[in-house]
Amino acid sequence: MDGSGISGRPTQSARDRTRWVSGAGRYVADVRAEGALAAAFLRSPHAHAAIVSLDAAAARAMPGVVAVLTGEDCAAAGFGNFRALMRYGAEGERPLVAPFRPVLAQGRVRYAGEPVACVVGETLAAAMDAAEAIAVEYEMLPPVVGLDAAPDAPPIHPEALGNLTFLHAAGDAASVAAAFAASAHVAAVRFDLPRLAPSTMEPGGIVARYDAASGVYHLVTPHQGINEIRLDLEAVLGVPAARIMIELPDVGGGFGLRSPAYPEHAALLLAARATGRTVRYVPTRGEAFLNDNHGRGTRLAGRLALDADLRFTAIEIEYHTDLGAYVTTVGAFVNVHNALQSGTGAYAIPAAHARFAQYFTNAGPLGPYRGAGRPDIALLVERLVDEAAAAAGADPLDLRARNAIPAAAFPWRTALGATYDSADYAALIAAARAESGWDDIAARREAAASRGALYGRGAALFTEVAGGGAAAQDEAKVTLSLAGGRAVARIETVTGGSGQSQAETYAFILARETGLDPADIELVASPPGSTLAGAGSIGSRSTVSAGSAVADAGAALRARLLALAGLRANEAPEDLAIASGAILRRDGSPVMTLAEAVAASGGEIAVTGVKPVAATFPSGCHIAEVEIDRETGLVRLTRYVAADDSGVLVNPVVAEGQIHGGIVQGVGGVLGEGMRYDAAGQPLTGSFMDYTMPRAADVPGFITLDLPTPSPNNPLGAKGLGEAGTTGALPAVANAVADALRQIGAALPPLPCTPLRVWEAIRAAEF
């Protein structure tokens, strides 16, 4: 409790395992904020329009209304622009264009759902009624809907002619052209990955307060690490990050959309400052569909060259992104960087060239979503490999094994400039092949045919980048103190967990270094005033980077404890050990307990561990099997095997859960999910009635295999794994559907493979 009537989530411990399934979770909707005002937003009903006039007089006069804020108020407050990061771009190319994004619309609205006004009332009902009373006159402008329309449409932002916001090329175009000219076989694919709505368990929420005496802003909101959201708000509010305190409640799913700040955050902080009261906002699910950053929204095309021995000789990539109406913090960056890091997949391809183009459209802004470009590029590479195998009459797994990078070749420098740390792709293929019964597919095809169904299998051999981030290093502070006569530890990080069991995992890492009982270790994740360096829980980096910093702190703490005990016992520190809460001699006799060591140090020992950022490259071979009802086009996933190399697993149970969750999200991206817009730019999938989420009945039990090769890039030997399931599932399931349809000469329909689209593909092949 900070004295403001706002209570967040101060700590987590390894004892918290059952808290979320026993009704004791504390999300924003559960946060106490006594006497708080309620906020509601008036949102644009149009995808693209000029604001001719806005009259809020009637709304301000309504009972229970305390304030109505508009774009004029944000301009008067001197709000700056949201950050937009990009490390790529060369002379002659289009550097990233990042136009001003207002907190509340100013002069024009650029997507349906864009915030136009924020109404603050004594009750939510009063605020919602007043929002409807605001009179806005719009002048309709032609909407830009989709990538096809963007280049030839009038610019949404004057500074982005042709709506092109970024253009970049990488690799060696001449070498690629030569390889294709000499090739014996060429495979080509092209597809669109529709926008996805990152549907978290909770829609989110904000509780905001402003302390006029200190000039400090206070915020309670779900996030994935304090540093990114605080830096975003620093840029918008124009105040130092040290004056922005952000409490972290429980987070019902992150997936990337909880990393940045949103206009609503800044609007509520302005409302709190203007009213002098705490202001609360919990969006509806419909608002989340409109305004939470979408994922995917990409168009990929590529060609793969093979020689007469079916060796891959070159790959050519075209990667276009629909960024929506504005550039988000890393939405543009991840759709370049992550593709370049794994654009040649798990294969020894000597020549590669990639071109990237990103466009503005009148859709909601795009951001990172589980995988953030990795599943997109994996789908391209793995679809190319499958098409090459089909054209050459080769077994898809044999073709992958023939071209996979050998285990002895690591570290491996790719033709696009990435350096893979470690892997054994041949072992992954062999394990997945054996466990899935790959060579026995004929019997399953025949059984399906007897039921009037098509049966298909699909493989994906993938690698992806993990563990990076914008910060140069991650820090973790560990404080050892006394409680009830026992030595207890407190870990502080700037991560933000959203289902990764970070408290349990970090406690295990520290306990292994110090001999503490994990139950005596608590995690303080992203405390409001933290000054630690580091990126948040993004990019499959929590254990790899922050966990390694915890390990470094633990090693430093162990060294101090052993040095202290060595002086006490007149023993060399290297002749002592720590186990079960005590410091022991080689013969096992105790020198002192950890509690005694802490007491001898004045009651507290604090150390800060550091881990410089270094990428890892988890990999896997996933195999999916599907059955398609020929009469209805319904696709049913029947089998799924995932053989993964996530490096050394610190917490195997949590790791398996992360793989499972990622697979389900990948399945959803192939078989049902997709944000659709009409010609006017209006979303047609604004609720779970229209947006098809995968359900328990849609997925079989998964078989997961762990085949680790330790990463040399961190002391734990770990690799990220939070996005591996999605990166493997998207191409594996898509290839399985394509394989089933190939049995009758039908083509893979556009994603998602809804029953209607699959049925139409079947009918087109039959007639």
Number of C-alpha atoms within 10 A of each C-alpha: 10 9 6 15 14 20 21 23 19 15 18 20 22 21 14 16 13 11 11 13 8 8 8 11 17 19 20 28 19 13 21 16 20 11 12 21 26 24 32 28 26 22 22 22 16 22 26 28 21 17 18 12 12 16 13 20 13 12 23 22 12 15 13 18 25 22 19 24 21 21 21 14 18 21 14 8 12 12 21 19 19 27 21 18 17 16 9 16 15 11 7 8 12 16 17 22 20 21 18 13 19 23 27 26 22 17 16 20 28 29 29 23 24 29 25 26 25 27 31 31 27 18 16 20 15 21 30 21 18 29 26 15 17 20 14 14 13 19 12 15 17 15 25 29 22 24 21 10 15 23 17 11 16 17 18 28 20 10 13 19 17 18 25 24 25 24 20 20 18 19 19 15 17 11 16 21 18 13 22 21 11 14 19 14 18 20 20 17 15 15 18 18 21 23 24 21 26 25 20 17 11 19 22 24 19 21 31 29 28 26 16 11 6 8 12 18 22 23 26 25 26 28 32 28 26 32 26 23 22 22 20 23 27 23 16 22 23 14 16 13 20 15 17 24 21 26 24 29 26 22 24 23 22 25 24 24 26 30 27 26 23 19 18 21 22 22 26 28 25 24 28 25 20 15 16 13 17 26 27 29 24 20 18 12 18 14 17 22 24 24 23 21 26 28 29 29 24 22 19 19 18 21 20 26 27 22 16 11 9 18 20 27 23 26 30 24 25 17 22 22 27 30 32 28 27 29 26 24 23 20 28 28 23 21 27 28 19 22 26 28 24 26 31 28 25 28 24 21 23 17 25 27 24 21 17 19 20 26 28 32 31 28 31 26 24 30 29 28 25 26 30 27 30 31 29 27 30 29 27 26 29 26 26 24 27 26 21 24 19 15 12 17 9 15 13 20 23 13 18 25 20 17 19 21 20 17 15 10 13 14 14 18 14 23 22 21 15 20 18 23 21 25 30 21 28 19 18 24 24 15 19 26 19 12 16 20 11 16 10 10 14 11 10 15 18 14 13 18 16 10 10 13 19 26 29 25 26 27 32 34 31 30 30 30 30 28 27 22 20 12 14 13 19 27 26 28 21 29 17 22 22 16 12 7 10 16 24 23 27 19 27 23 31 29 29 29 26 20 15 18 17 25 23 22 22 29 27 23 22 27 22 17 21 28 19 24 19 22 16 17 26 23 23 22 28 26 23 21 14 17 15 20 17 28 31 30 30 30 26 24 28 30 27 30 38 31 32 29 30 30 30 26 27 26 18 18 23 20 16 17 22 24 18 20 27 19 11 13 15 10 16 13 19 12 12 22 20 23 18 13 18 21 27 20 21 11 8 12 11 17 21 18 19 26 22 18 25 20 16 13 14 9 15 17 17 15 19 20 21 23 24 18 23 18 26 31 27 31 33 31 28 33 31 28 27 24 25 25 19 19 12 14 22 18 23 18 22 17 17 26 25 30 27 30 31 26 26 18 21 18 16 12 9 17 18 20 15 19 22 21 15 25 27 22 22 28 27 25 28 24 26 16 26 25 21 17 17 9 11 16 23 22 20 13 19 19 16 12 8 13 19 18 19 17 9 8 8 15 17 13 11 17 17 17 19 19 20 24 21 22 24 16 20 22 16 22 19 29 34 30 32 29 29 34 29 29 33 36 34 28 32 34 31 30 30 25 31 23 25 25 24 18 13 12 15 19 18 21 20 16 19 21 23 19 19 13 18 28 21 16 20 24 14 12 14 10 5
